[in-house]
Amino acid sequence: MPENRFSDIIELIHYARENAIQSVNTALINLYWLIGQHISSKIEAASWGEKTVDELANYLKVSHPELKGFSRRGLYRMKQFYETYASSKILSAPPKQGNEKVNEIVSSAMTQFENGGIRDSLLTQLSWTHHLILLSRAKTEEEREYYLRLCIQERYSVKQLERQINSGTFERVMLGNYNHPPALKELKQDLSNVFKDSYILEFLNIPEPHEETTLQKAIISQMKSFILELGRDFLFIGEEYRLQVGNSDFKLDLLFYHRGLQCLVAFELKADKFKPEHLGQLNFYLEALDRDVKKDNENPSIGILLCKDKDSEVVEYALSRNLSPALVAEYKTQLPDRNVLQQKLHLLFANT
């Protein structure tokens, strides 16, 4: 059988692929640790303040726009990561050994990066998104270490980790009411699922694949072109624009800046009938934009929700409650007309 003749080659390919993924993730986690360590030590020594971290984030954004993931919030996440584990016994625990068929490739980077950090610790066995969930969801050091070791042992994806936390696995284990089924302990998932992380793609400057359907991606792209054709006031900022709230990441379908209104305008598309929670989600995004993205001299952000099901098209505006009646009236006169957007949404779905 050809499958048997080629099994060794396939096995080597899988091992090499897993080692490559692990090497990149190790480099990324180690980098975040070193950055967090540097920021923490500077702040502790009173050499840096919050303003300095803001300046660093702005400098990276302006001078090195190709470097993603180093916003103010991202930098403080790295500081939190370092301070959480700096004195933890996890650092002294050896990582899970890989297969000996393929040697791990270690790059020849700067001395601090190679010799310092946490390259040989358990922490590099999980993705950055895993760590963000552990930092935000685990209530104690014991709970955090339990889920960390469980993820490594069972090769849990991010969704599987969240499922374990949501079901209270740690609490049930502590009460003696839970045992992992034998079949679960034998489960060996593809390592690529464990490290399927947008932060790795950003680190390597690789465009992240969209998770929406092909239809929705096409609609969003065409809606972007349509908005830009409405006039010179709309300036495009980003598609799938990432917002960081706490230790969670969210994505806006489209984000523009309106020169006339001097505010950010967020568009969110739902290939579904209108639901109040869609508007609530958009308002949540607007709060994050006003808090973390909007400049002091700009007006509050506004949102436009586009919903389309088989029977109708719904367009809703999301405006800040703090807006004066005069500003609300001005917003409505300069924003795209609701009927125009509904007609365009209908045509896009009909022709795509």
FIDO-960994 format. One line per 3 residues: number of its first residue (from 0); their letters; for each residue x negated, y, z negated of C-alpha. Coordinates in steps of 0.1 Angstrom, whole numbers, plus 5000, padded with zeros to 4 digits. Each point is the difference from the previous one (the first is absolute). Example, Ala and Ser with C-alpha at 12.3 -4.5 7.8 and 13.67 -1.06 7.14 Angstrom:
<nodes>
0> AS> 4877,4955,4922; 4986,5034,5007
</nodes>
This chain:
<nodes>
0> MPE> 5000,5000,5000; 4986,5035,5009; 5012,5013,4966
3> NRF> 4976,4976,4982; 4971,5007,5024; 5002,5037,4994
6> SDI> 5009,5001,4963; 4964,5008,4989; 4999,5030,5023
9> IEL> 5034,5012,4988; 4989,4996,4964; 4969,5020,5005
12> IHY> 5020,5028,5017; 5024,5001,4970; 4971,5001,4975
15> ARE> 4982,5027,5019; 5032,5021,5002; 5007,4997,4963
18> NAI> 4964,5009,4991; 5002,5031,5023; 5032,5011,4984
21> QSV> 4986,4994,4965; 4969,5019,5008; 5019,5031,5012
24> NTA> 5023,4999,4970; 4970,4996,4976; 4984,5031,5016
27> LIN> 5032,5020,4997; 5007,4991,4963; 4964,5006,4991
30> LYW> 5000,5034,5017; 5032,5010,4981; 4984,4989,4968
33> LIG> 4968,5020,5006; 5020,5031,5009; 5022,4996,4970
36> QHI> 4969,4995,4978; 4984,5032,5014; 5031,5021,4995
39> SSK> 5006,4986,4965; 4964,5007,4989; 5000,5035,5015
42> IEA> 5033,5009,4982; 4989,4984,4967; 4967,5020,5001
45> ASW> 5021,5032,5007; 4981,5005,5033; 5033,4996,5019
48> GEK> 5035,5011,4994; 5033,4993,5018; 4992,5029,5024
51> TVD> 4968,4983,5011; 5019,4968,5009; 5025,5021,5019
54> ELA> 4971,5016,5019; 4985,4966,5008; 5033,4987,5014
57> NYL> 5005,5032,5021; 4964,4998,5012; 5004,4964,5011
60> KVS> 5033,5008,5017; 4986,5030,5020; 4964,4989,5006
63> HPE> 5006,4963,5005; 5036,4995,5012; 4991,4965,5012
66> LKG> 4995,4989,4963; 5034,4989,4987; 5012,4992,4965
69> FSR> 4979,5027,4982; 5028,5024,4990; 5001,5016,4965
72> RGL> 5023,4972,4989; 4979,4974,5016; 4969,5012,4983
75> YRM> 5017,5000,4966; 5012,4965,5007; 4963,4990,5004
78> KQF> 4992,5017,4967; 5028,4981,4983; 4988,4968,5015
81> YET> 4965,5005,4987; 5011,5011,4965; 5024,4971,4997
84> YAS> 4975,4973,5006; 4967,5017,4990; 4998,4981,4967
87> SKI> 5021,4970,5010; 4987,4964,4997; 5013,4994,5035
90> LSA> 4968,5017,5013; 4979,4972,4985; 5021,4972,5014
93> PPK> 4985,4984,5032; 5022,5003,5031; 5016,4970,5016
96> QGN> 4973,4982,5022; 5006,4999,5037; 4993,4971,5023
99> EKV> 4963,4993,5005; 5003,4994,5038; 4998,5037,5008
102> NEI> 4977,5024,4981; 5014,5033,4989; 4987,5029,5020
105> VSS> 4988,5029,4978; 4993,5033,5018; 4969,5020,4993
108> AMT> 5015,5032,4987; 4987,5025,4975; 4983,4987,4969
111> QFE> 5028,5011,4976; 5026,4984,5022; 4981,4967,5002
114> NGG> 4986,4997,4964; 5027,5019,4980; 5037,4996,4998
117> IRD> 5020,4968,4997; 4992,4980,5031; 4997,4967,4981
120> SLL> 5031,5004,4977; 5035,4986,5001; 5013,5035,5009
123> TQL> 4988,4996,5036; 5021,4969,5005; 5032,5021,5004
126> SWT> 5010,5028,5023; 5003,5036,4990; 5038,4999,5002
129> HHL> 5000,4970,4976; 4979,5022,4975; 5024,5029,5004
132> ILL> 5029,4978,4990; 4981,4986,4970; 4990,5035,4989
135> SRA> 5036,5013,5001; 5020,4969,4990; 4980,4982,4974
138> KTE> 5008,5012,4965; 4970,4985,4982; 4964,4989,5008
141> EER> 5010,4964,4994; 5029,5002,5025; 4978,5017,5026
144> EYY> 4973,4973,4997; 5026,4972,5001; 5015,5012,5033
147> LRL> 4965,5008,5014; 4988,4964,4994; 5033,4986,5011
150> CIQ> 4998,5019,5033; 4965,4987,5006; 5008,4964,4991
153> ERY> 5031,4998,5021; 4990,5025,5028; 5031,5021,4994
156> SVK> 5009,5026,5025; 5011,5035,4988; 5037,4990,5003
159> QLE> 4994,4968,4981; 4983,5019,4972; 5029,5024,4998
162> RQI> 5024,4971,4999; 4981,4984,4970; 5000,5033,4981
165> NSG> 5037,5007,5007; 5009,4965,4988; 4980,5006,4967
168> TFE> 4977,4970,5006; 4975,5013,4974; 5026,5005,4973
171> RVM> 5014,4965,5006; 4966,4984,4999; 4993,5018,4967
174> LGN> 5033,4986,4986; 4991,4965,5013; 5030,4999,5023
177> YNH> 4982,4998,5033; 4977,4976,5018; 4988,5003,5035
180> PPA> 5014,4971,5021; 4974,4976,5012; 5007,5007,5036
183> LKE> 4992,5037,4994; 4965,4992,4987; 4992,4981,5032
186> LKQ> 5012,5028,5022; 4971,5015,5020; 5010,5030,5020
189> DLS> 4981,5017,5028; 4976,5025,4984; 5010,5025,5026
192> NVF> 5034,5003,4983; 4984,5008,4967; 4980,5029,5016
195> KDS> 5027,5012,5024; 4995,5035,4988; 5004,5034,5017
198> YIL> 4970,5013,4980; 4977,4976,5017; 5012,5012,5034
201> EFL> 4995,5036,4989; 4965,4992,4986; 4990,4986,5034
204> NIP> 5018,5029,5018; 5023,4975,5018; 5035,5011,5009
207> EPH> 5025,4983,4978; 5026,4979,5018; 5036,5012,4995
210> EET> 5024,4978,4981; 5031,5012,5018; 5016,4982,5029
213> TLQ> 4988,5008,5035; 5033,5018,5006; 4996,5023,4970
216> KAI> 4964,5008,5008; 5011,5011,5035; 5028,5021,4986
219> ISQ> 4977,5018,4976; 4975,5007,5027; 5026,5014,5023
222> MKS> 5016,5020,4972; 4966,5016,4993; 4997,5011,5036
225> FIL> 5035,5014,5000; 4994,5020,4968; 4969,5015,5015
228> ELG> 5019,5010,5031; 5025,5020,4980; 4977,5029,4996
231> RDF> 4966,5012,4989; 5009,5003,4964; 4997,4962,4993
234> LFI> 4964,4989,4995; 4994,4962,4997; 4982,4988,4969
237> GEE> 5004,4963,4999; 5018,4968,5008; 5004,4974,4973
240> YRL> 4986,5028,4977; 4989,4985,4967; 5012,5013,4967
243> QVG> 4985,4989,4967; 5023,5001,4969; 4985,4986,4969
246> NSD> 4983,4968,5011; 5024,4993,5028; 4998,5010,5037
249> FKL> 5029,5010,5022; 5001,5010,5037; 5020,5027,5017
252> DLL> 5010,4993,5036; 4991,5035,5013; 4986,5031,4984
255> FYH> 4999,5034,5016; 4992,5036,4989; 5025,5027,5011
258> RGL> 4982,5033,5006; 5031,5021,4998; 5013,4986,4968
261> QCL> 4965,4995,4986; 5008,4966,4986; 4995,4963,5005
264> VAF> 5028,4981,5018; 5003,4963,4995; 5019,4977,5024
267> ELK> 5012,4965,4988; 5016,4976,5024; 5023,4971,4989
270> ADK> 5012,4975,5025; 5030,4995,4978; 5032,5017,4990
273> FKP> 4997,5029,4976; 4997,4991,4964; 4996,5025,4971
276> EHL> 4968,4983,4988; 4984,5009,5034; 5005,5037,4991
279> GQL> 4987,4993,4965; 4969,4985,5014; 4994,5030,5022
282> NFY> 5005,5024,4971; 4974,4979,4981; 4976,5005,5029
285> LEA> 5006,5038,5000; 4992,5002,4963; 4967,4983,5007
288> LDR> 4993,5023,5029; 5007,5031,4979; 4978,4987,4972
291> DVK> 4970,4987,5019; 5000,5013,5035; 5017,5034,5002
294> KDN> 4979,5031,4995; 5009,5026,4974; 5009,5026,5027
297> ENP> 5023,4977,5019; 5037,4995,4995; 5016,4967,4986
300> SIG> 4999,4971,5024; 5031,4988,5018; 5011,4967,5013
303> ILL> 5021,4987,5029; 5015,4966,4998; 5009,4982,5032
306> CKD> 5022,4969,4997; 5013,4979,5029; 5021,4969,5000
309> KDS> 5020,4984,5028; 5030,5024,4995; 4986,5034,4991
312> EVV> 4971,5024,4995; 4997,5019,4968; 4977,5030,4994
315> EYA> 4996,5013,4964; 4978,5029,4987; 4982,4997,4967
318> LSR> 4993,5034,4984; 4985,5009,4967; 5025,5010,4972
321> NLS> 4977,5029,4992; 5006,5018,5033; 5018,5033,4999
324> PAL> 5032,5002,5021; 4982,5024,5024; 4972,4976,5006
327> VAE> 5024,4971,5005; 5018,5021,5026; 4967,5008,5017
330> YKT> 4990,4963,5000; 5032,4990,5017; 4997,5026,5027
333> QLP> 4964,4990,5010; 5003,4962,4996; 5011,4978,5029
336> DRN> 5038,4999,5004; 5016,4969,4985; 5020,4993,5031
339> VLQ> 4969,5002,5022; 4982,4975,4978; 5030,4976,5000
342> QKL> 5002,5001,5038; 4962,4994,5003; 5002,4972,4975
345> HLL> 5028,4984,5020; 4980,5003,5033; 4968,4986,4985
348> FAN> 5017,4969,4987; 5020,4995,5032; 4969,5003,5023
351> T> 4974,4982,4979
</nodes>
